[in-house]
C-alpha cells in the first residue's frame, strides 16, 4: 500500500480506538454524552450496551491496524475487508441511530478504501 493509503487506514483505526474509549470507559462522562447526544440517565442505563459496542469498535481498530502493517497480499485483503465492514456499520448506524454517523464513519472508510484500491 502507498504511504497515504496506510496513513488513512491508521487514522481510521485511531478514530475507532477513540470510539472504543468513549463507549467502554467514558460513556457516562459529559464528554461522551455530548459526543453521542445522550442524557446522564440514558448513559447510566445503557452503560453495558455501550461497552459491548465499544468492544466491537476495538475489533475494527485492530483489524485496520493489522491491514496497515501486514505485508501484501494479506495487508491489502485485510484492509479492504475491514474498511468495508466500517462502511457498512456506518450505513447501518446512520439508518438506525444518527445520520451524522455517515460522515464520521462511512465517508472516511470509503475515502480510505479508495486510497487503498488506488494504491494497488
N, C-alpha and C positions, 0 to 999 in steps of 0.2 A: 504494500500500500504506500501511497505517497505520504509525505510528512503531513500535508494539510488534511488528508483523509484520516490519518491516525490521530491527529490533534482533535479533529471533530468528534471522532468516536470517544476519545478520552474525555472530552468536555461533556459529552452526553453522559458518560459514566459518572463523572463528578456530580452532575445535576441529580442523577438518581441516587447517588450516595448521600447527597444533601437531603433529598426527599426521605430517604431511609431514616436519617437522624431526626428530621421533623416528625415523622409519623411514629417512630418507635420510642423515641426518648423525650421529645419536646411537645408532644401532641396537646397537652393541656396548658402550655405556656402561652402568653399573649402573642409571641412571635408566630407560633404555628397556627393559633386561632385566627390571626389576621391573614396569614397566607392562605388558609383554607376557608375562611369566612364562617367560622363556627363560633358558637357561644361556649361559655365555660361549662354550662350544664351538658350540652351535647358532647363536648370533648370528654368530659368525665364519664359519660355513659358509653362512649364508643372507643375508649382507650385501647381495649384489647383488639378490637377490629382494626383500628388504625395501625397497631403494632404488627399485625399479620400482614396488612397491606404494605407496610414499610419493609418487611422482610422480603416480599416479592420484588420491591424496587431494588433491594440489595442484590438479589439474584440477577436482575437485569444489569446492574452496575458491574457485577463480577463477570458476567458473560461479555459485556462490552470491553472490559479491560483484557480479558482473555483473547478476544478477537484482535485487539490492537497490538498485543505483544507477541502473539503466536506467529510463527513463520507461515508463509503461504504454501500450499493452498488452504490449510486449516484456518489461518488468521482471516483470510478473505471470507471463507464459508461461515465461520462463527460470527464475524462482524455482520454479514448480511442477515443471518438468521436473527440475531438479537436486535438489530436495527428494525427489522420488520416486526418483531414482537413489540418493541417500544411503540412503533407507529400504530399498530393495531390496538394496543392497550390505550393509547391516547385517543383514538377514534371512539372506542367504547366509553372511555371516561368522559369525553365531550358529549356523547349522546346521553349518558346516564347521570352524570354528576355536575359538570360545569363546562360550558363551551370554551372557556378560557384554556382548558387542557389541550385543545387542538394546537394552540400557539406555543404553549410551554413544552409540550411533549412531542406531538406528531410532526409539526413543521421542522423542529431541529433534527428529529430522527430521519425524516425524508431528505433533508439537506445533507446530512452525514452520509446517508445511503447513496445519494447521487455522487458525492465525492469519492466514496469507496468504489462504486461501479465505474466511474470515470478513470480512476487510478488503475484499474485492471488493465 
